[in-house]
Amino acid sequence: MSRSKFFSKRLLWGLAIGTGVLVSATWLLRPEIGARLFVSAVETAVTRDVTGDLPDGMHLALCGTGSPLPDPSRAGPCSAVIIEGKLFIIDIGGGAVRRLGEMGLNPGQVEALLLTHFHSDHIDGMGELLLQRWAGGGHDKPLPVIAPEGVAPIVEGINTAYAADARYRVAHHGEDIMPPSGIGGVAQPFALPTDEAEQIVYDQDGLTITAFAVNHEPVVPAVGYRFDYKGRSIVFSGDTTRSQAIEKACKGCDILVHEVLNAEMVAIVEAAMKKAGRPRIEKIMADIPDYHATPAEVAESAKAAKAKMLVFSHIVPAVPIGFLEPYYLKDVTTGFGGEMVMGKDGMLFILPANTDNIERRDLL
């Protein structure tokens, strides 16, 4: 054997032995390594301050862009408007509160919850939001829940369902940490606007929120909202067909957040349910297209409304991978001049005061 081959073999054996020792040491030190990783992760999460890093203005965070159909990448319908460190939540679907936490947004900073309508997928995260807001913020007053008339029994029902839990937490942590006066929510109903009328439902500290009726029949009431603050504007469609009321409310808004349903893809789901012998879900799939808007209709609406940016949300059916997005949007042929965004959980849109700029970040 040559001298060079001898030394090469020794080097390889040395590297192999060294690697084995390193792997063995790592294996033995797993608890210590895990502890350090956990401490670092907790410190990073606790010190993260998303709202404190934002400029003066109004900002939009998507905390749930899904629907009742399963989508592992999306929580139930939920959007958050952020103003001066305060959160205004629009709808609160399942999983959305935990999504807020994952995004670094503190439920304790929620100022008000606004509901577009009372379908279960838009309210089934309410109990968790009320609890986390109370626990995380130490509030001594219930959370205002702003919605059309009919919201009061819903809020009362949630409060009743969580009453025992609230008592346990006060008894365990004490009234200083969990003030009994801050438990739950308080309904703030408003009359459903008629025709294309608009109604101011919140007007404080420079923020104006306006409600308008939309068509989601047989679901009544159903509304959308427009937020105005320091020269910036965001409109939320709620669940609806294409609506002139939305186009009127937007009238050049910075961002239009609009629900969307791809009827062709839903028909494929319907056919699959029929083939699988599941007639109930087949019938539901056949029914739902008539009270939602297609991607093409939404884009036409955004064009008519002169929106600067269109953000699709409440996406039906599930689109768990980006590869499916071109198929989902294939019928969109309008000359809408603004940017179109397929909404995803964790998206943050930054609207600095009194400018035309819209910046984007990803909080997940």
C-alpha positions as CSV (number, residue, x, y, z in Angstrom):
1,M,0.0,0.0,0.0
2,S,1.4,3.4,-0.9
3,R,2.1,6.0,1.7
4,S,-0.6,8.4,0.4
5,K,-3.3,5.7,0.4
6,F,-2.3,4.7,3.9
7,F,-2.7,8.3,5.2
8,S,-6.0,8.7,3.2
9,K,-7.5,5.6,4.9
10,R,-6.3,6.9,8.3
11,L,-8.0,10.3,7.6
12,L,-11.3,8.6,6.6
13,W,-11.2,6.4,9.7
14,G,-10.5,9.4,11.8
15,L,-13.4,11.4,10.3
16,A,-15.7,8.5,10.7
17,I,-14.7,8.0,14.4
18,G,-15.0,11.8,15.0
19,T,-18.4,11.9,13.4
20,G,-19.5,8.9,15.5
21,V,-18.3,10.6,18.7
22,L,-20.1,13.8,17.7
23,V,-23.4,12.0,17.0
24,S,-23.1,10.0,20.2
25,A,-22.5,13.2,22.2
26,T,-25.4,14.9,20.5
27,W,-27.6,12.0,21.3
28,L,-26.6,11.9,25.0
29,L,-27.0,15.7,25.3
30,R,-30.5,15.8,23.8
31,P,-32.2,17.0,27.0
32,E,-29.7,19.8,27.4
33,I,-29.9,20.9,23.8
34,G,-33.7,20.7,23.9
35,A,-33.8,22.8,27.0
36,R,-31.7,25.5,25.4
37,L,-33.8,25.5,22.2
38,F,-37.0,25.8,24.2
39,V,-35.7,28.7,26.3
40,S,-34.6,30.5,23.2
41,A,-37.9,29.9,21.4
42,V,-39.9,31.1,24.4
43,E,-37.8,34.3,24.8
44,T,-38.2,35.0,21.1
45,A,-41.9,34.5,21.2
46,V,-42.5,36.6,24.4
47,T,-40.4,39.5,23.2
48,R,-41.9,39.6,19.7
49,D,-43.8,42.8,19.2
50,V,-45.4,42.9,15.8
51,T,-47.7,45.9,16.5
52,G,-45.0,48.0,18.1
53,D,-42.9,47.8,14.9
54,L,-45.6,49.2,12.6
55,P,-45.6,52.8,11.4
56,D,-48.5,55.2,12.2
57,G,-51.4,54.1,10.0
58,M,-53.9,51.3,9.5
59,H,-52.7,47.7,8.9
60,L,-54.4,44.4,7.8
61,A,-53.5,41.0,9.1
62,L,-55.0,37.8,7.7
63,C,-55.6,35.5,10.7
64,G,-57.9,33.0,8.8
65,T,-58.5,32.8,5.1
66,G,-60.3,29.4,5.0
67,S,-63.9,28.2,5.1
68,P,-65.8,25.2,6.6
69,L,-64.1,22.9,4.1
70,P,-60.9,21.4,5.6
71,D,-57.7,23.2,4.6
72,P,-54.6,22.5,6.8
73,S,-53.0,25.8,5.7
74,R,-55.9,28.0,6.6
75,A,-57.9,28.8,9.8
76,G,-61.5,29.8,9.7
77,P,-62.5,33.3,8.5
78,C,-60.7,36.0,10.4
79,S,-59.1,39.4,9.6
80,A,-57.5,41.9,12.0
81,V,-57.2,45.6,11.5
82,I,-54.3,47.0,13.6
83,I,-54.4,50.7,14.6
84,E,-52.0,52.1,17.3
85,G,-51.4,48.7,18.8
86,K,-55.2,47.9,19.0
87,L,-56.7,45.0,17.1
88,F,-60.2,45.1,15.5
89,I,-61.2,41.5,14.6
90,I,-63.6,40.9,11.7
91,D,-65.2,37.4,12.1
92,I,-63.6,34.7,14.2
93,G,-63.6,31.3,12.7
94,G,-62.2,28.1,14.2
95,G,-58.5,28.1,14.8
96,A,-58.1,31.8,14.2
97,V,-57.3,32.7,17.8
98,R,-54.3,30.3,17.8
99,R,-53.3,31.7,14.4
100,L,-53.2,35.1,16.0
101,G,-50.7,33.8,18.6
102,E,-48.6,32.1,15.9
103,M,-48.4,35.5,14.1
104,G,-47.2,37.3,17.2
105,L,-50.5,39.2,17.7
106,N,-51.8,39.3,21.3
107,P,-55.5,38.7,21.7
108,G,-55.2,40.8,24.9
109,Q,-54.9,43.8,22.5
110,V,-58.3,43.2,20.9
111,E,-60.5,46.3,21.1
112,A,-63.6,45.0,19.4
113,L,-65.0,42.1,17.4
114,L,-67.1,42.7,14.3
115,L,-69.3,40.0,12.8
116,T,-70.4,40.0,9.2
117,H,-73.1,37.3,9.8
118,F,-73.9,34.4,12.0
119,H,-72.9,31.4,10.0
120,S,-71.1,29.0,12.4
121,D,-67.7,29.2,10.6
122,H,-67.6,32.9,11.3
123,I,-68.4,32.7,15.0
124,D,-67.1,29.4,16.2
125,G,-63.8,30.9,17.6
126,M,-65.6,33.5,19.6
127,G,-65.5,31.7,23.0
128,E,-61.7,31.3,22.7
129,L,-61.2,34.9,21.6
130,L,-63.2,36.2,24.6
131,L,-61.2,34.0,27.0
132,Q,-57.8,34.8,25.6
133,R,-58.6,38.6,25.4
134,W,-59.6,38.6,29.0
135,A,-56.7,36.4,30.2
136,G,-54.1,38.0,28.0
137,G,-55.1,41.6,28.6
138,G,-56.5,41.6,32.1
139,H,-59.5,43.7,30.9
140,D,-62.1,44.8,33.4
141,K,-64.8,45.2,30.8
142,P,-66.2,42.6,28.4
143,L,-65.3,42.7,24.7
144,P,-67.7,44.7,22.5
145,V,-69.2,42.5,19.8
146,I,-70.4,44.7,17.0
147,A,-72.9,43.1,14.6
148,P,-76.4,43.4,13.1
149,E,-79.4,42.8,15.3
150,G,-79.6,39.1,16.4
151,V,-76.1,39.1,17.9
152,A,-77.3,39.5,21.5
153,P,-78.5,35.9,22.0
154,I,-75.3,34.6,20.4
155,V,-73.0,36.5,22.8
156,E,-75.2,35.6,25.7
157,G,-75.0,31.9,24.7
158,I,-71.2,32.1,24.5
159,N,-71.0,33.8,27.9
160,T,-73.2,31.1,29.4
161,A,-71.2,28.3,27.8
162,Y,-68.0,29.7,29.3
163,A,-69.4,30.8,32.7
164,A,-68.1,27.8,34.6
165,D,-64.6,28.1,33.0
166,A,-64.5,31.8,34.0
167,R,-65.3,31.0,37.6
168,Y,-62.5,28.4,37.7
169,R,-60.0,30.8,36.4
170,V,-60.9,33.6,38.8
171,A,-60.7,31.1,41.7
172,H,-57.4,29.8,40.5
173,H,-55.6,33.0,39.5
174,G,-57.3,35.7,41.6
175,E,-59.4,38.7,40.7
176,D,-56.3,40.9,40.2
177,I,-55.2,38.7,37.3
178,M,-58.7,37.8,36.1
179,P,-61.1,40.6,36.9
180,P,-64.6,39.2,37.0
181,S,-66.0,42.4,35.4
182,G,-64.1,41.7,32.2
183,I,-65.5,38.2,31.5
184,G,-66.9,37.5,28.1
185,G,-68.4,39.8,25.6
186,V,-71.1,42.4,25.3
187,A,-73.3,42.7,22.2
188,Q,-73.5,46.0,20.4
189,P,-76.2,45.4,17.8
190,F,-77.1,47.8,15.0
191,A,-80.1,47.8,12.6
192,L,-79.4,46.2,9.2
193,P,-78.9,49.0,6.6
194,T,-81.5,48.8,3.8
195,D,-80.9,48.7,0.1
196,E,-77.5,50.3,-0.5
197,A,-77.5,52.5,2.6
198,E,-74.5,52.7,4.8
199,Q,-74.4,53.0,8.6
200,I,-71.6,54.1,10.9
201,V,-71.2,51.6,13.7
202,Y,-67.9,52.8,15.2
203,D,-66.5,56.3,15.3
204,Q,-63.7,56.9,17.9
205,D,-60.1,58.2,17.9
206,G,-60.1,59.0,14.2
207,L,-61.3,55.5,13.2
208,T,-64.7,55.2,11.4
209,I,-66.2,51.8,10.6
210,T,-69.2,51.8,8.3
211,A,-71.5,48.8,7.7
212,F,-73.5,48.0,4.6
213,A,-75.9,45.1,3.7
214,V,-74.8,42.4,1.3
215,N,-76.6,39.5,-0.4
216,H,-76.0,36.1,1.3
217,E,-79.6,34.9,1.2
218,P,-81.1,32.9,2.8
219,V,-78.7,34.2,5.5
220,V,-80.1,37.5,6.8
221,P,-78.6,39.7,8.2
222,A,-75.3,39.8,6.3
223,V,-73.1,42.8,6.1
224,G,-69.7,44.1,5.0
225,Y,-67.6,46.8,6.6
226,R,-65.4,49.7,5.6
227,F,-62.6,51.0,7.8
228,D,-61.3,54.5,7.4
229,Y,-58.3,55.9,9.3
230,K,-55.8,58.7,8.5
231,G,-56.4,58.7,4.8
232,R,-56.4,54.9,4.4
233,S,-59.3,52.5,3.8
234,I,-60.0,48.8,3.9
235,V,-63.3,47.1,2.9
236,F,-64.4,43.6,3.9
237,S,-67.1,42.0,1.8
238,G,-68.4,39.4,4.3
239,D,-70.0,36.4,2.6
240,T,-71.9,37.5,-0.5
241,T,-72.6,37.3,-4.2
242,R,-71.3,40.1,-6.4
243,S,-72.6,43.2,-4.8
244,Q,-73.1,46.8,-5.9
245,A,-73.1,47.8,-2.3
246,I,-69.5,46.6,-1.9
247,E,-68.5,48.5,-5.1
248,K,-70.1,51.6,-3.7
249,A,-68.5,51.2,-0.3
250,C,-65.1,50.7,-1.7
251,K,-65.1,53.5,-4.3
252,G,-61.3,53.6,-4.6
253,C,-60.4,51.9,-1.3
254,D,-56.9,50.9,-0.6
255,I,-57.7,47.2,-0.1
256,L,-60.8,45.2,-0.8
257,V,-60.9,41.9,1.1
258,H,-63.4,39.7,-0.7
259,E,-64.7,36.2,-0.2
260,V,-64.4,33.8,-3.2
261,L,-65.7,30.5,-4.4
262,N,-64.5,28.6,-7.5
263,A,-67.7,27.0,-8.8
264,E,-65.9,24.6,-11.2
265,M,-63.8,23.1,-8.3
266,V,-66.8,22.9,-6.0
267,A,-68.6,20.9,-8.8
268,I,-65.7,18.5,-8.8
269,V,-66.1,18.0,-5.1
270,E,-69.9,17.5,-5.6
271,A,-69.2,14.8,-8.2
272,A,-66.8,13.1,-5.9
273,M,-69.4,13.1,-3.1
274,K,-72.0,11.6,-5.4
275,K,-69.5,8.8,-6.5
276,A,-68.7,8.1,-2.9
277,G,-72.4,7.8,-2.0
278,R,-72.5,10.8,0.3
279,P,-75.8,12.5,-0.9
280,R,-76.0,15.1,2.0
281,I,-72.6,16.6,1.3
282,E,-73.3,16.3,-2.4
283,K,-76.4,18.5,-2.0
284,I,-74.5,21.0,0.1
285,M,-71.9,21.3,-2.6
286,A,-74.6,21.8,-5.1
287,D,-76.2,24.6,-3.0
288,I,-73.3,26.8,-1.9
289,P,-72.3,28.4,-5.3
290,D,-75.5,30.5,-5.4
291,Y,-74.6,32.7,-2.4
292,H,-70.9,33.3,-3.0
293,A,-68.9,35.1,-5.7
294,T,-66.6,33.5,-8.2
295,P,-63.0,34.7,-8.8
296,A,-64.0,36.4,-12.1
297,E,-67.0,38.1,-10.4
298,V,-64.8,39.4,-7.6
299,A,-62.2,40.7,-9.9
300,E,-64.9,42.5,-12.0
301,S,-66.3,44.0,-8.7
302,A,-62.8,45.2,-7.7
303,K,-62.4,46.8,-11.1
304,A,-65.8,48.6,-10.8
305,A,-64.9,49.7,-7.3
306,K,-61.6,51.0,-8.4
307,A,-59.9,49.2,-5.5
308,K,-56.1,49.6,-5.4
309,M,-55.5,46.0,-4.2
310,L,-57.8,43.0,-4.1
311,V,-57.2,40.3,-1.5
312,F,-59.1,37.0,-1.9
313,S,-60.1,35.4,1.4
314,H,-62.7,32.8,2.7
315,I,-61.4,30.6,-0.1
316,V,-63.7,27.8,-1.2
317,P,-62.8,25.0,-1.8
318,A,-59.4,24.5,-0.1
319,V,-56.3,25.5,-2.0
320,P,-53.5,24.1,0.3
321,I,-50.7,24.5,-2.2
322,G,-49.7,27.4,-4.4
323,F,-49.5,25.2,-7.5
324,L,-53.3,25.2,-7.6
325,E,-53.7,28.9,-7.6
326,P,-53.4,29.5,-11.4
327,Y,-56.2,26.9,-11.9
328,Y,-58.3,28.5,-9.1
329,L,-58.0,31.9,-10.8
330,K,-58.0,30.8,-14.5
331,D,-61.3,32.5,-15.3
332,V,-60.1,35.9,-14.1
333,T,-59.7,37.9,-17.4
334,T,-60.7,41.4,-16.3
335,G,-58.6,44.4,-16.8
336,F,-58.4,45.2,-13.0
337,G,-55.4,47.4,-12.7
338,G,-54.5,46.8,-9.1
339,E,-52.7,43.9,-7.5
340,M,-54.5,40.7,-6.9
341,V,-53.5,38.6,-3.9
342,M,-54.5,35.1,-3.0
343,G,-54.9,35.5,0.7
344,K,-52.9,33.2,3.0
345,D,-52.9,33.0,6.8
346,G,-50.1,35.2,8.3
347,M,-50.1,37.9,5.6
348,L,-49.6,41.4,6.9
349,F,-50.4,44.5,4.8
350,I,-48.9,47.8,6.1
351,L,-50.7,51.0,5.2
352,P,-48.8,54.0,6.5
353,A,-50.9,57.1,7.3
354,N,-51.8,59.6,4.5
355,T,-49.8,57.8,1.8
356,D,-50.6,55.4,-1.1
357,N,-48.1,52.9,-0.1
358,I,-49.0,49.3,0.7
359,E,-46.2,47.1,2.1
360,R,-46.4,43.3,2.7
361,R,-44.8,41.0,5.3
362,D,-45.4,37.4,6.3
363,L,-45.8,36.7,10.0
364,L,-45.8,32.9,9.8
